[in-house]
Amino acid sequence: MTVHRSMSDFLTTRELAALLRVKERKVYNLVATGSLPVRRVTGKLLFPRKEIESWLGGTAEPHKADAAPATASDPSPLPLILAGGHDPLLEWALRESRSGIAAFLDGALDGLDRAARGECVAVGLHVPDPHGWNVGAVEGRFCRDPWVLIEWARRVRGLIYRPDMARPPKGLKDIRGLRFQARQPEAGSELVLDRLLSAEKMTRADLKLVDTIERTETDLAQAIATGRADVGLGIAAAARLHNLRFLPLLEERFDLLVWRKAYFDPPFQKLVAFCHAPLFEARAAELGGYDVSGFGTVHYNCC
């Protein structure tokens, strides 16, 4: 089969699928097995036209050498890591399911950057957008890559504060003058905080921020429990774990952005099967502030 030289030196996934007369999913599977000559440029898969021509003519060597070892620029295989926002229930399920998926939960925005660099197979997200959660952060950046956005859980978020406070806050305006515990800038909760402050016509200048930041939901609650801060914006589960008071402000949707092939591989399927078992629902109820009835719902399917 001869490819016209007048066209671009690289083919997109869609163009290659049309050339091979297969579905795009088949192209992704061929990439995952190292069968196709491929380059990853700014998070996108591009196929060198001359090498594809040789591959089609049967003159190219098998492409295994380009597929291994895996690097940040090589999409196959991606590291078996779940990055992104911290969630106590997710952290527990990854461990208890024995899925083999490692967790590096250092903020939703950090996770999105790692996904774009090919450093993880999934990302935990709770990023607000004008129409809800997470889709806006995904569709523009990953719309040409094989990622799927599925629901993990809905979580209640609000103010966590000490039980011995003489005047418990009844809303955001009541936290002026209280030592406020913040998270790292990459955390989705910081984006939620900005939205809540804007709704109350407040800014971060109205907050008495403590000098340090906490990088997880549970660390934030612990900072309040040990007296390093008076109040913070966290989830109900973290407040309950440390016997703290909690004022609910909103319900957020926590999703998992998953590399499509990885979703069907044994590690992720082991996690999914575990989360359909009664033990998972029982743990969510025990932690409190979770609604897992929508687990697995697809909210955006890239490509």
Secondary structure, 3 states (H helix, E strand, C coil): CCCCCCCCCEECHHHHHHHHCCCHHHHHHHHHCCCCCCEEECCEEEEEHHHHHHHHCCCCCCCHHHHCCCCCCCCCCCCCEEEECCCHHHHHHHHHCCCCCEEECCCHHHHHHHHHCCCCCEEEECCEECCEECHHHHHHHHCCCCEEEEEEEEEEEEEEECCCCCCCCCCHHHHCCCEEEEECCCCHHHHHHHHHHHHCCCCHHHCEEEEEEECCHHHHHHHHHCCCCCEEEEEHHHHHHCCCEEEEEEEEEEEEEEEHHHHHCHHHHHHHHHHCCHHHHHHHHHHCCEECCCCCCEEEECC
